[in-house]
Amino acid sequence: MAARRVDEVLIADPASERAHGLQRQDSWTGNFYSKNWRDAADGGWFSYSLKVDPVRPMSLYCTYWGNDSDPGRLFDILVNDKVIATQKLDFNDPGHFFDVEFEIPRSLTAGQSEVTVEFQARPGMSAGGVFGLQMLKR
């Protein structure tokens, strides 16, 4: 994984989040099983600027808690204001953390050195908790 990593946000780490230009609305952090998380409630959102390789296809790698569930953990993941995925957390892997790798369309990273990644809760729903966030070469 380390060989593929272009950038990583240490979630709820003030220095890392500041370095990645954290923006947020109705977003909170906490700690669970010694891992930090960030979420956004009731249609809120949070975003970071992450480095990308301008010539290689990229993926976004997210870590979630497998027991997170409804009511209302449904959110869109955007790169530069374009939805690349919709994530629903509903007992996806009970009792374990789990990872999801989202392919980013090449048109969103080609020629770029950085992109904005946003987690946008659907109205009345929550986004996250996100426990890990990495930008990877595919």
N, CA, C and O atoms as CSV, one atom per row, in Angstrom:
chain,resi,resn,atom,element,x,y,z
A,1,MET,N,N,0.830,-1.199,0.000
A,1,MET,CA,C,0.000,0.000,0.000
A,1,MET,C,C,0.871,1.258,0.000
A,1,MET,O,O,0.565,2.224,-0.699
A,2,ALA,N,N,1.945,1.250,0.775
A,2,ALA,CA,C,2.794,2.436,0.878
A,2,ALA,C,C,3.364,2.847,-0.480
A,2,ALA,O,O,3.530,4.039,-0.743
A,3,ALA,N,N,3.663,1.882,-1.339
A,3,ALA,CA,C,4.217,2.192,-2.657
A,3,ALA,C,C,3.195,2.888,-3.551
A,3,ALA,O,O,3.568,3.622,-4.466
A,4,ARG,N,N,1.924,2.662,-3.295
A,4,ARG,CA,C,0.858,3.279,-4.092
A,4,ARG,C,C,0.408,4.627,-3.541
A,4,ARG,O,O,-0.237,5.393,-4.257
A,5,ARG,N,N,0.732,4.934,-2.290
A,5,ARG,CA,C,0.215,6.120,-1.613
A,5,ARG,C,C,0.853,7.400,-2.162
A,5,ARG,O,O,2.075,7.528,-2.232
A,6,VAL,N,N,-0.009,8.336,-2.546
A,6,VAL,CA,C,0.421,9.661,-2.977
A,6,VAL,C,C,0.208,10.660,-1.841
A,6,VAL,O,O,1.016,11.570,-1.655
A,7,ASP,N,N,-0.880,10.492,-1.081
A,7,ASP,CA,C,-1.183,11.404,0.022
A,7,ASP,C,C,-2.077,10.682,1.020
A,7,ASP,O,O,-2.741,9.702,0.683
A,8,GLU,N,N,-2.084,11.180,2.252
A,8,GLU,CA,C,-2.908,10.600,3.305
A,8,GLU,C,C,-3.286,11.687,4.297
A,8,GLU,O,O,-2.456,12.509,4.686
A,9,VAL,N,N,-4.551,11.682,4.701
A,9,VAL,CA,C,-5.024,12.557,5.763
A,9,VAL,C,C,-5.103,11.733,7.038
A,9,VAL,O,O,-5.714,10.665,7.057
A,10,LEU,N,N,-4.489,12.226,8.092
A,10,LEU,CA,C,-4.657,11.613,9.404
A,10,LEU,C,C,-5.904,12.251,10.009
A,10,LEU,O,O,-5.883,13.400,10.452
A,11,ILE,N,N,-6.973,11.490,10.018
A,11,ILE,CA,C,-8.281,11.993,10.423
A,11,ILE,C,C,-8.255,12.485,11.866
A,11,ILE,O,O,-7.713,11.822,12.750
A,12,ALA,N,N,-8.847,13.652,12.091
A,12,ALA,CA,C,-8.966,14.285,13.417
A,12,ALA,C,C,-7.620,14.644,14.029
A,12,ALA,O,O,-7.536,14.910,15.228
A,13,ASP,N,N,-6.572,14.653,13.225
A,13,ASP,CA,C,-5.261,15.138,13.658
A,13,ASP,C,C,-5.175,16.597,13.204
A,13,ASP,O,O,-5.128,16.871,12.004
A,14,PRO,N,N,-5.154,17.539,14.165
A,14,PRO,CA,C,-5.225,18.955,13.774
A,14,PRO,C,C,-4.181,19.380,12.748
A,14,PRO,O,O,-4.505,20.114,11.815
A,15,ALA,N,N,-2.940,18.937,12.900
A,15,ALA,CA,C,-1.895,19.348,11.962
A,15,ALA,C,C,-2.144,18.770,10.570
A,15,ALA,O,O,-2.003,19.482,9.575
A,16,SER,N,N,-2.509,17.500,10.485
A,16,SER,CA,C,-2.765,16.867,9.192
A,16,SER,C,C,-3.994,17.469,8.519
A,16,SER,O,O,-3.977,17.743,7.319
A,17,GLU,N,N,-5.055,17.674,9.289
A,17,GLU,CA,C,-6.259,18.249,8.692
A,17,GLU,C,C,-6.019,19.687,8.231
A,17,GLU,O,O,-6.531,20.089,7.186
A,18,ARG,N,N,-5.260,20.455,8.985
A,18,ARG,CA,C,-4.931,21.824,8.575
A,18,ARG,C,C,-4.085,21.804,7.295
A,18,ARG,O,O,-4.322,22.587,6.376
A,19,ALA,N,N,-3.096,20.900,7.244
A,19,ALA,CA,C,-2.232,20.798,6.064
A,19,ALA,C,C,-3.008,20.371,4.821
A,19,ALA,O,O,-2.582,20.644,3.698
A,20,HIS,N,N,-4.133,19.710,5.014
A,20,HIS,CA,C,-4.965,19.251,3.905
A,20,HIS,C,C,-6.189,20.153,3.698
A,20,HIS,O,O,-7.149,19.758,3.037
A,21,GLY,N,N,-6.149,21.357,4.263
A,21,GLY,CA,C,-7.163,22.372,3.998
A,21,GLY,C,C,-8.570,21.999,4.411
A,21,GLY,O,O,-9.526,22.304,3.698
A,22,LEU,N,N,-8.710,21.347,5.544
A,22,LEU,CA,C,-10.040,20.935,6.003
A,22,LEU,C,C,-11.044,22.081,5.932
A,22,LEU,O,O,-10.791,23.178,6.430
A,23,GLN,N,N,-12.175,21.809,5.311
A,23,GLN,CA,C,-13.348,22.678,5.327
A,23,GLN,C,C,-14.482,21.810,5.843
A,23,GLN,O,O,-14.472,20.598,5.627
A,24,ARG,N,N,-15.479,22.411,6.532
A,24,ARG,CA,C,-16.533,21.572,7.096
A,24,ARG,C,C,-17.768,22.382,7.454
A,24,ARG,O,O,-17.717,23.597,7.647
A,25,GLN,N,N,-18.880,21.661,7.535
A,25,GLN,CA,C,-20.134,22.206,8.035
A,25,GLN,C,C,-20.844,21.077,8.768
A,25,GLN,O,O,-21.035,19.993,8.216
A,26,ASP,N,N,-21.235,21.335,10.019
A,26,ASP,CA,C,-21.909,20.333,10.848
A,26,ASP,C,C,-21.104,19.036,10.906
A,26,ASP,O,O,-21.646,17.949,10.702
A,27,SER,N,N,-19.808,19.161,11.186
A,27,SER,CA,C,-18.895,18.027,11.213
A,27,SER,C,C,-18.223,17.921,12.573
A,27,SER,O,O,-17.897,18.928,13.201
A,28,TRP,N,N,-18.020,16.680,13.020
A,28,TRP,CA,C,-17.403,16.415,14.328
A,28,TRP,C,C,-16.373,15.314,14.209
A,28,TRP,O,O,-16.308,14.600,13.208
A,29,THR,N,N,-15.563,15.191,15.259
A,29,THR,CA,C,-14.564,14.131,15.329
A,29,THR,C,C,-14.678,13.422,16.673
A,29,THR,O,O,-15.318,13.909,17.605
A,30,GLY,N,N,-14.048,12.277,16.744
A,30,GLY,CA,C,-13.984,11.515,17.982
A,30,GLY,C,C,-12.989,10.389,17.826
A,30,GLY,O,O,-12.253,10.317,16.841
A,31,ASN,N,N,-12.978,9.511,18.809
A,31,ASN,CA,C,-12.062,8.382,18.821
A,31,ASN,C,C,-12.849,7.136,19.183
A,31,ASN,O,O,-13.689,7.156,20.082
A,32,PHE,N,N,-12.568,6.051,18.473
A,32,PHE,CA,C,-13.255,4.782,18.693
A,32,PHE,C,C,-12.260,3.665,18.451
A,32,PHE,O,O,-11.643,3.606,17.387
A,33,TYR,N,N,-12.094,2.778,19.422
A,33,TYR,CA,C,-11.109,1.685,19.323
A,33,TYR,C,C,-9.730,2.215,18.930
A,33,TYR,O,O,-9.048,1.633,18.087
A,34,SER,N,N,-9.331,3.322,19.549
A,34,SER,CA,C,-8.014,3.946,19.329
A,34,SER,C,C,-7.823,4.491,17.915
A,34,SER,O,O,-6.691,4.737,17.499
A,35,LYS,N,N,-8.902,4.679,17.182
A,35,LYS,CA,C,-8.826,5.282,15.846
A,35,LYS,C,C,-9.702,6.530,15.824
A,35,LYS,O,O,-10.819,6.533,16.343
A,36,ASN,N,N,-9.176,7.582,15.218
A,36,ASN,CA,C,-9.930,8.825,15.093
A,36,ASN,C,C,-10.898,8.755,13.921
A,36,ASN,O,O,-10.627,8.100,12.915
A,37,TRP,N,N,-12.027,9.439,14.063
A,37,TRP,CA,C,-13.006,9.508,12.992
A,37,TRP,C,C,-13.470,10.950,12.795
A,37,TRP,O,O,-13.309,11.803,13.668
A,38,ARG,N,N,-14.044,11.190,11.632
A,38,ARG,CA,C,-14.740,12.442,11.335
A,38,ARG,C,C,-16.034,12.079,10.629
A,38,ARG,O,O,-16.068,11.185,9.783
A,39,ASP,N,N,-17.105,12.790,10.989
A,39,ASP,CA,C,-18.366,12.638,10.287
A,39,ASP,C,C,-19.014,14.002,10.117
A,39,ASP,O,O,-18.499,15.014,10.591
A,40,ALA,N,N,-20.142,14.012,9.438
A,40,ALA,CA,C,-20.945,15.220,9.272
A,40,ALA,C,C,-22.400,14.789,9.368
A,40,ALA,O,O,-22.786,13.753,8.824
A,41,ALA,N,N,-23.203,15.583,10.057
A,41,ALA,CA,C,-24.592,15.191,10.316
A,41,ALA,C,C,-25.579,16.098,9.605
A,41,ALA,O,O,-25.278,17.239,9.257
A,42,ASP,N,N,-26.765,15.552,9.404
A,42,ASP,CA,C,-27.923,16.306,8.928
A,42,ASP,C,C,-27.629,17.116,7.664
A,42,ASP,O,O,-27.880,18.320,7.606
A,43,GLY,N,N,-27.099,16.439,6.669
A,43,GLY,CA,C,-26.801,17.108,5.410
A,43,GLY,C,C,-25.494,17.872,5.402
A,43,GLY,O,O,-25.193,18.561,4.427
A,44,GLY,N,N,-24.701,17.769,6.475
A,44,GLY,CA,C,-23.405,18.456,6.554
A,44,GLY,C,C,-22.376,17.825,5.639
A,44,GLY,O,O,-22.665,16.878,4.907
A,45,TRP,N,N,-21.183,18.360,5.695
A,45,TRP,CA,C,-20.104,17.900,4.814
A,45,TRP,C,C,-18.746,18.241,5.416
A,45,TRP,O,O,-18.636,19.043,6.343
A,46,PHE,N,N,-17.720,17.607,4.862
A,46,PHE,CA,C,-16.332,17.979,5.141
A,46,PHE,C,C,-15.503,17.661,3.909
A,46,PHE,O,O,-15.832,16.763,3.134
A,47,SER,N,N,-14.416,18.418,3.740
A,47,SER,CA,C,-13.567,18.220,2.564
A,47,SER,C,C,-12.102,18.452,2.904
A,47,SER,O,O,-11.755,19.131,3.870
A,48,TYR,N,N,-11.257,17.854,2.061
A,48,TYR,CA,C,-9.809,17.985,2.173
A,48,TYR,C,C,-9.221,18.176,0.778
A,48,TYR,O,O,-9.813,17.761,-0.218
A,49,SER,N,N,-8.052,18.807,0.717
A,49,SER,CA,C,-7.265,18.865,-0.512
A,49,SER,C,C,-6.213,17.774,-0.423
A,49,SER,O,O,-5.441,17.722,0.535
A,50,LEU,N,N,-6.184,16.912,-1.415
A,50,LEU,CA,C,-5.207,15.825,-1.448
A,50,LEU,C,C,-4.380,15.896,-2.716
A,50,LEU,O,O,-4.882,16.251,-3.783
A,51,LYS,N,N,-3.110,15.556,-2.587
A,51,LYS,CA,C,-2.218,15.512,-3.738
A,51,LYS,C,C,-2.581,14.323,-4.616
A,51,LYS,O,O,-3.024,13.283,-4.128
A,52,VAL,N,N,-2.384,14.494,-5.918
A,52,VAL,CA,C,-2.566,13.425,-6.896
A,52,VAL,C,C,-1.379,13.405,-7.846
A,52,VAL,O,O,-0.657,14.393,-7.982
A,53,ASP,N,N,-1.193,12.283,-8.492
A,53,ASP,CA,C,-0.194,12.156,-9.546
A,53,ASP,C,C,-0.873,12.619,-10.835
A,53,ASP,O,O,-1.882,12.041,-11.239
A,54,PRO,N,N,-0.336,13.650,-11.483
A,54,PRO,CA,C,-1.021,14.215,-12.654
A,54,PRO,C,C,-1.038,13.319,-13.885
A,54,PRO,O,O,-1.771,13.600,-14.834
A,55,VAL,N,N,-0.248,12.249,-13.893
A,55,VAL,CA,C,-0.173,11.391,-15.086
A,55,VAL,C,C,-0.651,9.962,-14.845
A,55,VAL,O,O,-0.767,9.191,-15.798
A,56,ARG,N,N,-0.928,9.594,-13.613
A,56,ARG,CA,C,-1.348,8.216,-13.300
A,56,ARG,C,C,-2.820,8.173,-12.900
A,56,ARG,O,O,-3.320,9.127,-12.303
A,57,PRO,N,N,-3.519,7.091,-13.215
A,57,PRO,CA,C,-4.887,6.913,-12.698
A,57,PRO,C,C,-4.848,6.820,-11.172
A,57,PRO,O,O,-3.923,6.244,-10.600
A,58,MET,N,N,-5.860,7.393,-10.520
A,58,MET,CA,C,-5.874,7.474,-9.063
A,58,MET,C,C,-7.118,6.800,-8.479
A,58,MET,O,O,-8.138,6.628,-9.146
A,59,SER,N,N,-6.985,6.424,-7.194
A,59,SER,CA,C,-8.099,5.886,-6.415
A,59,SER,C,C,-8.113,6.555,-5.058
A,59,SER,O,O,-7.080,6.982,-4.542
A,60,LEU,N,N,-9.299,6.638,-4.494
A,60,LEU,CA,C,-9.485,7.128,-3.133
A,60,LEU,C,C,-9.746,5.918,-2.253
A,60,LEU,O,O,-10.585,5.078,-2.579
A,61,TYR,N,N,-9.029,5.826,-1.136
A,61,TYR,CA,C,-9.096,4.664,-0.250
A,61,TYR,C,C,-9.612,5.132,1.107
A,61,TYR,O,O,-8.952,5.911,1.794
A,62,CYS,N,N,-10.795,4.653,1.488
A,62,CYS,CA,C,-11.467,5.095,2.710
A,62,CYS,C,C,-11.630,3.937,3.683
A,62,CYS,O,O,-11.870,2.799,3.280
A,63,THR,N,N,-11.496,4.241,4.966
A,63,THR,CA,C,-11.696,3.254,6.025
A,63,THR,C,C,-12.904,3.654,6.852
A,63,THR,O,O,-13.052,4.811,7.247
A,64,TYR,N,N,-13.776,2.666,7.109
A,64,TYR,CA,C,-15.004,2.858,7.873
A,64,TYR,C,C,-15.103,1.789,8.964
A,64,TYR,O,O,-14.374,0.797,8.939
A,65,TRP,N,N,-16.010,2.001,9.917
A,65,TRP,CA,C,-16.306,1.011,10.951
A,65,TRP,C,C,-17.500,0.179,10.486
A,65,TRP,O,O,-18.538,0.722,10.109
A,66,GLY,N,N,-17.340,-1.136,10.516
A,66,GLY,CA,C,-18.333,-2.050,9.978
A,66,GLY,C,C,-19.644,-2.127,10.723
A,66,GLY,O,O,-20.605,-2.693,10.201
A,67,ASN,N,N,-19.724,-1.572,11.936
A,67,ASN,CA,C,-20.985,-1.587,12.686
A,67,ASN,C,C,-21.775,-0.297,12.515
A,67,ASN,O,O,-22.908,-0.209,12.988
A,68,ASP,N,N,-21.204,0.712,11.847
A,68,ASP,CA,C,-21.991,1.922,11.602
A,68,ASP,C,C,-23.216,1.521,10.797
A,68,ASP,O,O,-23.151,0.659,9.921
A,69,SER,N,N,-24.334,2.165,11.114
A,69,SER,CA,C,-25.575,1.728,10.478
A,69,SER,C,C,-26.588,2.862,10.406
A,69,SER,O,O,-26.368,3.977,10.879
A,70,ASP,N,N,-27.699,2.515,9.791
A,70,ASP,CA,C,-28.840,3.417,9.807
A,70,ASP,C,C,-29.238,3.647,11.244
A,70,ASP,O,O,-28.882,2.819,12.083
A,71,PRO,N,N,-29.930,4.675,11.589
A,71,PRO,CA,C,-30.616,5.497,10.610
A,71,PRO,C,C,-29.706,6.542,9.990
A,71,PRO,O,O,-29.088,7.347,10.687
A,72,GLY,N,N,-29.638,6.515,8.722
A,72,GLY,CA,C,-29.142,7.659,8.001
A,72,GLY,C,C,-27.674,7.856,7.765
A,72,GLY,O,O,-27.210,8.992,7.857
A,73,ARG,N,N,-26.911,6.832,7.469
A,73,ARG,CA,C,-25.512,7.040,7.089
A,73,ARG,C,C,-25.408,6.804,5.579
A,73,ARG,O,O,-24.998,5.742,5.109
A,74,LEU,N,N,-25.798,7.841,4.852
A,74,LEU,CA,C,-25.807,7.804,3.391
A,74,LEU,C,C,-25.203,9.102,2.896
A,74,LEU,O,O,-25.665,10.187,3.249
A,75,PHE,N,N,-24.158,8.987,2.068
A,75,PHE,CA,C,-23.449,10.191,1.647
A,75,PHE,C,C,-22.791,9.998,0.294
A,75,PHE,O,O,-22.517,8.882,-0.147
A,76,ASP,N,N,-22.549,11.144,-0.350
A,76,ASP,CA,C,-21.848,11.167,-1.630
A,76,ASP,C,C,-20.389,11.525,-1.389
A,76,ASP,O,O,-20.056,12.276,-0.473
A,77,ILE,N,N,-19.538,10.972,-2.228
A,77,ILE,CA,C,-18.108,11.307,-2.217
A,77,ILE,C,C,-17.837,12.031,-3.525
A,77,ILE,O,O,-18.081,11.502,-4.610
A,78,LEU,N,N,-17.327,13.256,-3.403
A,78,LEU,CA,C,-17.074,14.095,-4.567
A,78,LEU,C,C,-15.588,14.382,-4.714
A,78,LEU,O,O,-14.865,14.513,-3.727
A,79,VAL,N,N,-15.149,14.476,-5.952
A,79,VAL,CA,C,-13.806,14.942,-6.279
A,79,VAL,C,C,-13.984,16.132,-7.198
A,79,VAL,O,O,-14.588,16.026,-8.266
A,80,ASN,N,N,-13.453,17.262,-6.773
A,80,ASN,CA,C,-13.601,18.511,-7.529
A,80,ASN,C,C,-15.062,18.744,-7.947
A,80,ASN,O,O,-15.359,19.042,-9.104
A,81,ASP,N,N,-15.958,18.597,-6.964
A,81,ASP,CA,C,-17.392,18.863,-7.132
A,81,ASP,C,C,-18.131,17.860,-8.003
A,81,ASP,O,O,-19.288,18.104,-8.349
A,82,LYS,N,N,-17.513,16.741,-8.374
A,82,LYS,CA,C,-18.175,15.701,-9.173
A,82,LYS,C,C,-18.344,14.457,-8.300
A,82,LYS,O,O,-17.380,13.990,-7.693
A,83,VAL,N,N,-19.555,13.921,-8.233
A,83,VAL,CA,C,-19.813,12.718,-7.444
A,83,VAL,C,C,-19.120,11.530,-8.103
A,83,VAL,O,O,-19.360,11.229,-9.273
A,84,ILE,N,N,-18.250,10.853,-7.335
A,84,ILE,CA,C,-17.595,9.646,-7.849
A,84,ILE,C,C,-18.188,8.387,-7.229
A,84,ILE,O,O,-17.997,7.290,-7.754
A,85,ALA,N,N,-18.916,8.534,-6.099
A,85,ALA,CA,C,-19.496,7.363,-5.442
A,85,ALA,C,C,-20.530,7.814,-4.421
A,85,ALA,O,O,-20.509,8.948,-3.945
A,86,THR,N,N,-21.425,6.903,-4.102
A,86,THR,CA,C,-22.353,7.071,-2.997
A,86,THR,C,C,-22.107,5.920,-2.040
A,86,THR,O,O,-22.072,4.761,-2.454
A,87,GLN,N,N,-21.938,6.231,-0.770
A,87,GLN,CA,C,-21.625,5.222,0.255
A,87,GLN,C,C,-22.774,5.143,1.250
A,87,GLN,O,O,-23.254,6.167,1.737
A,88,LYS,N,N,-23.215,3.921,1.551
A,88,LYS,CA,C,-24.203,3.665,2.599
A,88,LYS,C,C,-23.526,2.784,3.639
A,88,LYS,O,O,-22.999,1.719,3.317
A,89,LEU,N,N,-23.546,3.240,4.891
A,89,LEU,CA,C,-22.995,2.438,5.979
A,89,LEU,C,C,-24.165,1.809,6.719
A,89,LEU,O,O,-24.979,2.498,7.333
A,90,ASP,N,N,-24.230,0.482,6.647
A,90,ASP,CA,C,-25.339,-0.246,7.257
A,90,ASP,C,C,-24.861,-1.661,7.608
A,90,ASP,O,O,-25.194,-2.628,6.923
A,91,PHE,N,N,-24.081,-1.760,8.681
A,91,PHE,CA,C,-23.513,-3.046,9.126
A,91,PHE,C,C,-22.752,-3.732,7.991
A,91,PHE,O,O,-22.950,-4.922,7.746
A,92,ASN,N,N,-21.884,-2.992,7.298
A,92,ASN,CA,C,-21.148,-3.521,6.149
A,92,ASN,C,C,-20.195,-4.648,6.507
A,92,ASN,O,O,-20.013,-5.571,5.713
A,93,ASP,N,N,-19.581,-4.597,7.689
A,93,ASP,CA,C,-18.642,-5.634,8.128
A,93,ASP,C,C,-18.635,-5.639,9.656
A,93,ASP,O,O,-17.679,-5.168,10.272
A,94,PRO,N,N,-19.699,-6.171,10.272
A,94,PRO,CA,C,-19.872,-6.063,11.731
A,94,PRO,C,C,-18.632,-6.493,12.524
A,94,PRO,O,O,-18.047,-7.551,12.295
A,95,GLY,N,N,-18.262,-5.620,13.466
A,95,GLY,CA,C,-17.149,-5.904,14.364
A,95,GLY,C,C,-15.773,-5.627,13.813
A,95,GLY,O,O,-14.779,-5.892,14.489
A,96,HIS,N,N,-15.682,-5.095,12.593
A,96,HIS,CA,C,-14.375,-4.856,11.972
A,96,HIS,C,C,-14.358,-3.502,11.270
A,96,HIS,O,O,-15.394,-2.982,10.855
A,97,PHE,N,N,-13.165,-2.952,11.150
A,97,PHE,CA,C,-12.979,-1.831,10.242
A,97,PHE,C,C,-12.884,-2.413,8.835
A,97,PHE,O,O,-12.391,-3.525,8.651
A,98,PHE,N,N,-13.358,-1.660,7.841
A,98,PHE,CA,C,-13.247,-2.147,6.470
A,98,PHE,C,C,-12.874,-0.989,5.555
A,98,PHE,O,O,-13.115,0.177,5.867
A,99,ASP,N,N,-12.284,-1.336,4.427
A,99,ASP,CA,C,-11.775,-0.359,3.468
A,99,ASP,C,C,-12.526,-0.472,2.155
A,99,ASP,O,O,-12.942,-1.557,1.748
A,100,VAL,N,N,-12.692,0.668,1.500
A,100,VAL,CA,C,-13.295,0.712,0.173
A,100,VAL,C,C,-12.392,1.564,-0.707
A,100,VAL,O,O,-11.987,2.662,-0.323
A,101,GLU,N,N,-12.083,1.050,-1.885
A,101,GLU,CA,C,-11.275,1.795,-2.851
A,101,GLU,C,C,-12.183,2.260,-3.991
A,101,GLU,O,O,-12.845,1.458,-4.650
A,102,PHE,N,N,-12.195,3.575,-4.200
A,102,PHE,CA,C,-13.027,4.185,-5.236
A,102,PHE,C,C,-12.129,4.681,-6.362
A,102,PHE,O,O,-11.223,5.482,-6.130
A,103,GLU,N,N,-12.377,4.208,-7.577
A,103,GLU,CA,C,-11.628,4.706,-8.723
A,103,GLU,C,C,-12.088,6.125,-9.046
A,103,GLU,O,O,-13.284,6.414,-9.080
A,104,ILE,N,N,-11.130,6.986,-9.278
A,104,ILE,CA,C,-11.426,8.374,-9.642
A,104,ILE,C,C,-11.301,8.496,-11.158
A,104,ILE,O,O,-10.277,8.113,-11.725
A,105,PRO,N,N,-12.324,9.022,-11.817
A,105,PRO,CA,C,-12.207,9.184,-13.269
A,105,PRO,C,C,-10.948,9.985,-13.628
A,105,PRO,O,O,-10.633,10.999,-13.004
A,106,ARG,N,N,-10.261,9.510,-14.627
A,106,ARG,CA,C,-9.001,10.123,-15.053
A,106,ARG,C,C,-9.180,11.603,-15.392
A,106,ARG,O,O,-8.263,12.399,-15.190
A,107,SER,N,N,-10.341,11.971,-15.900
A,107,SER,CA,C,-10.592,13.361,-16.287
A,107,SER,C,C,-10.541,14.323,-15.095
A,107,SER,O,O,-10.360,15.526,-15.283
A,108,LEU,N,N,-10.698,13.803,-13.872
A,108,LEU,CA,C,-10.679,14.658,-12.680
A,108,LEU,C,C,-9.282,14.872,-12.106
A,108,LEU,O,O,-9.084,15.758,-11.275
A,109,THR,N,N,-8.305,14.063,-12.545
A,109,THR,CA,C,-6.954,14.187,-11.994
A,109,THR,C,C,-5.893,14.511,-13.038
A,109,THR,O,O,-4.807,14.973,-12.688
A,110,ALA,N,N,-6.189,14.275,-14.311
A,110,ALA,CA,C,-5.195,14.493,-15.373
A,110,ALA,C,C,-4.700,15.937,-15.341
A,110,ALA,O,O,-5.487,16.883,-15.378
A,111,GLY,N,N,-3.389,16.083,-15.272
A,111,GLY,CA,C,-2.774,17.407,-15.273
A,111,GLY,C,C,-2.903,18.164,-13.960
A,111,GLY,O,O,-2.464,19.311,-13.868
A,112,GLN,N,N,-3.488,17.554,-12.955
A,112,GLN,CA,C,-3.672,18.196,-11.649
A,112,GLN,C,C,-2.588,17.746,-10.676
A,112,GLN,O,O,-2.060,16.640,-10.793
A,113,SER,N,N,-2.263,18.594,-9.727
A,113,SER,CA,C,-1.353,18.196,-8.649
A,113,SER,C,C,-2.120,17.980,-7.349
A,113,SER,O,O,-1.608,17.371,-6.411
A,114,GLU,N,N,-3.357,18.486,-7.301
A,114,GLU,CA,C,-4.188,18.401,-6.110
A,114,GLU,C,C,-5.658,18.392,-6.520
A,114,GLU,O,O,-6.042,18.985,-7.528
A,115,VAL,N,N,-6.478,17.698,-5.709
A,115,VAL,CA,C,-7.926,17.719,-5.911
A,115,VAL,C,C,-8.591,17.927,-4.552
A,115,VAL,O,O,-7.984,17.698,-3.506
A,116,THR,N,N,-9.849,18.363,-4.589
A,116,THR,CA,C,-10.644,18.486,-3.371
A,116,THR,C,C,-11.554,17.277,-3.273
A,116,THR,O,O,-12.302,16.966,-4.200
A,117,VAL,N,N,-11.480,16.595,-2.127
A,117,VAL,CA,C,-12.314,15.426,-1.850
A,117,VAL,C,C,-13.316,15.821,-0.778
A,117,VAL,O,O,-12.939,16.284,0.299
A,118,GLU,N,N,-14.601,15.634,-1.081
A,118,GLU,CA,C,-15.662,16.051,-0.170
A,118,GLU,C,C,-16.569,14.864,0.168
A,118,GLU,O,O,-16.895,14.043,-0.690
A,119,PHE,N,N,-16.960,14.800,1.423
A,119,PHE,CA,C,-17.937,13.828,1.907
A,119,PHE,C,C,-19.191,14.620,2.252
A,119,PHE,O,O,-19.197,15.385,3.216
A,120,GLN,N,N,-20.254,14.440,1.471
A,120,GLN,CA,C,-21.474,15.232,1.573
A,120,GLN,C,C,-22.630,14.336,1.994
A,120,GLN,O,O,-23.053,13.453,1.247
A,121,ALA,N,N,-23.139,14.577,3.211
A,121,ALA,CA,C,-24.293,13.806,3.682
A,121,ALA,C,C,-25.526,14.181,2.875
A,121,ALA,O,O,-25.720,15.343,2.518
A,122,ARG,N,N,-26.345,13.199,2.596
A,122,ARG,CA,C,-27.635,13.472,1.972
A,122,ARG,C,C,-28.509,14.214,2.989
A,122,ARG,O,O,-28.274,14.092,4.192
A,123,PRO,N,N,-29.506,14.975,2.539
A,123,PRO,CA,C,-30.363,15.717,3.475
A,123,PRO,C,C,-30.944,14.804,4.561
A,123,PRO,O,O,-31.505,13.747,4.272
A,124,GLY,N,N,-30.796,15.239,5.810
A,124,GLY,CA,C,-31.286,14.472,6.943
A,124,GLY,C,C,-30.438,13.266,7.305
A,124,GLY,O,O,-30.783,12.535,8.233
A,125,MET,N,N,-29.333,13.038,6.595
A,125,MET,CA,C,-28.464,11.877,6.805
A,125,MET,C,C,-27.110,12.325,7.335
A,125,MET,O,O,-26.863,13.515,7.527
A,126,SER,N,N,-26.231,11.342,7.568
A,126,SER,CA,C,-24.867,11.618,8.024
A,126,SER,C,C,-23.855,11.099,7.013
A,126,SER,O,O,-24.118,10.148,6.277
A,127,ALA,N,N,-22.693,11.743,6.993
A,127,ALA,CA,C,-21.555,11.297,6.186
A,127,ALA,C,C,-20.506,10.741,7.131
A,127,ALA,O,O,-20.106,11.408,8.085
A,128,GLY,N,N,-20.064,9.531,6.870
A,128,GLY,CA,C,-19.067,8.908,7.734
A,128,GLY,C,C,-19.702,8.127,8.859
A,128,GLY,O,O,-20.899,7.844,8.833
A,129,GLY,N,N,-18.901,7.779,9.846
A,129,GLY,CA,C,-17.560,8.218,10.116
A,129,GLY,C,C,-16.492,7.643,9.199
A,129,GLY,O,O,-16.477,6.461,8.857
A,130,VAL,N,N,-15.612,8.541,8.827
A,130,VAL,CA,C,-14.428,8.199,8.058
A,130,VAL,C,C,-13.266,8.079,9.036
A,130,VAL,O,O,-12.975,9.014,9.783
A,131,PHE,N,N,-12.600,6.918,9.028
A,131,PHE,CA,C,-11.486,6.641,9.926
A,131,PHE,C,C,-10.142,6.736,9.230
A,131,PHE,O,O,-9.117,6.902,9.890
A,132,GLY,N,N,-10.129,6.635,7.916
A,132,GLY,CA,C,-8.891,6.707,7.153
A,132,GLY,C,C,-9.170,7.235,5.762
A,132,GLY,O,O,-10.233,6.980,5.195
A,133,LEU,N,N,-8.208,7.978,5.206
A,133,LEU,CA,C,-8.378,8.570,3.889
A,133,LEU,C,C,-7.017,8.670,3.214
A,133,LEU,O,O,-6.118,9.366,3.687
A,134,GLN,N,N,-6.886,7.952,2.089
A,134,GLN,CA,C,-5.633,7.965,1.340
A,134,GLN,C,C,-5.922,8.148,-0.153
A,134,GLN,O,O,-6.956,7.712,-0.660
A,135,MET,N,N,-5.000,8.791,-0.828
A,135,MET,CA,C,-5.031,8.901,-2.288
A,135,MET,C,C,-3.971,7.945,-2.801
A,135,MET,O,O,-2.803,8.029,-2.421
A,136,LEU,N,N,-4.394,7.030,-3.674
A,136,LEU,CA,C,-3.506,5.974,-4.160
A,136,LEU,C,C,-3.372,5.998,-5.676
A,136,LEU,O,O,-4.290,6.406,-6.388
A,137,LYS,N,N,-2.210,5.552,-6.161
A,137,LYS,CA,C,-2.043,5.272,-7.587
A,137,LYS,C,C,-2.756,3.944,-7.839
A,137,LYS,O,O,-2.635,3.001,-7.057
A,138,ARG,N,N,-3.502,3.889,-8.947
A,138,ARG,CA,C,-4.167,2.621,-9.287
A,138,ARG,C,C,-3.191,1.678,-9.915
A,138,ARG,O,O,-3.556,0.558,-10.272
